[in-house]
Amino acid sequence: MWKTVLDKMLQRLIVVGRLRVNWPDGTATLYGPGNGPDAEVTLTDDTILKDLSQKPVLALGEGYMDGRLECPPDALYDLLALLVRNQQAGTMPKWFNAVQAVRGWTRGIEQRNNPARSQKNVHHHYDISDELYRLFLDRDMQYSCAYFARPDMTLEDAQAAKKAHIAQKLLLRPGMRVLDIGCGWGGMALTLARDYGVQVLGVTLSENQLATARQRAEEAGLSDRVEFRLQDYREVEETFDRIVSVGMLEHVGYPQLDVYFSKVGEMLADDGIALIHSIGHVTPPIATSNWIDTYIFPGGYIPSLSEVSRSIEKTNLWAADIEVLRGHYGPTLHHWRSRFEAALPKVREMYDETFVRMWRFYLAVCEAAFEETRQGVFHLQLSHRQYSVPVTRDYLYGDSQSELLQAAQ
């Protein structure tokens, strides 16, 4: 029965490219017209047929994790990209679209990220092991979208270019006080203090990140210019000349978007500038993947541009500039995935095969999402005053662009 159900779903779903499915009973079926990418998957257990029919997104990831769904590691991206591309064609069953719509309507219930729950969510992802992240991130441990100002950039150079691009938008001057919301392992804060002469407060909810950031500040001789705290951004009471937040808005959750931008406005000096770097959809709001929510980023939510714009409109802030970075996160994730695969012997010393397959799936499906859907990165430049930010982007490019590229080398 479930083979028949899944077969009918795939007949409707695959309208681009070609998918070969090897069934548990030893038979195989080809789907799609073949006018695009090809992929192959082997289903090894009858139970995966029912799960894929009833909860396709969750079961796809879980089936790969537990081995009921097999695909060679070097072909997993092709499989996921093909599935995502066809999902975008709008051929999923009506019941699936209805379920996704309900999950979208109830996102406010799923993402009630108060301070205690936020810390628990952060602990789930960021406090597993700094050593794991060192294996696939750049030397500065930037765990967010890089900026490929040139397509041939290394990951190290592109992450340095990202920090330089953000710093230019902040229009920093020596002695300014800067808040870094969700400071990670401290790379952005340390870079701003070292290269731009500012004082930085970095806040995080990750104990691992806090310890590493403080150690890095000490080793760099920057402890007098950078302070790191284990603190929720909602509990910060000071005022700052500049605020930067990179890759943290995605953890806020839909119900807290108004709170987040209101708090940014409250903490930002009257003549200050804030730069918020966040993954975002340039589509109507979309529910979080239930596999990502369950296994990778509990409580996470990628907002649409309309949602963040609505929240900004409720503050006394100017949306001084909004830049949508396209074609940068896919290459970033490709670098991370390649490095992860190259480091597998060390990863397997720390984790079991289920974790390895989970992390591989995570990196591959996220890369596919950025390459195959209208998902990018927002740079939201905010200010209280109209003229705190230059009225053209000339200060970012031209000679400034050359300086940015030099800084990344």
JOSUL-V410710 format. One record per run of one state. SS is the DSSP state (2 for helix, 1 for strand, 0 for the rest). FROM is the first residue (numbers start at 1). LEN is the number of residues. Records with the same first field share a line. If there is no record, write none. Layout:
# JOSUL-V410710
SS: FROM-LEN + FROM-LEN
This chain:
# JOSUL-V410710
0: 1-1 + 14-4 + 23-5 + 32-6 + 44-3 + 55-1 + 67-2 + 71-2 + 89-5 + 106-1 + 111-4 + 127-3 + 137-18 + 171-6 + 182-5 + 197-2 + 205-2 + 220-6 + 231-2 + 236-4 + 247-2 + 252-2 + 282-8 + 296-8 + 314-4 + 326-3 + 343-1 + 351-2 + 373-2 + 384-10 + 397-2 + 408-2
2: 2-12 + 47-8 + 56-11 + 73-16 + 94-12 + 107-4 + 115-12 + 130-7 + 155-16 + 187-10 + 207-13 + 233-3 + 249-3 + 254-14 + 290-6 + 305-9 + 329-14 + 344-7 + 353-20 + 394-3 + 399-9
1: 18-5 + 28-4 + 38-6 + 69-2 + 177-5 + 199-6 + 226-5 + 240-7 + 268-14 + 304-1 + 318-8 + 375-9
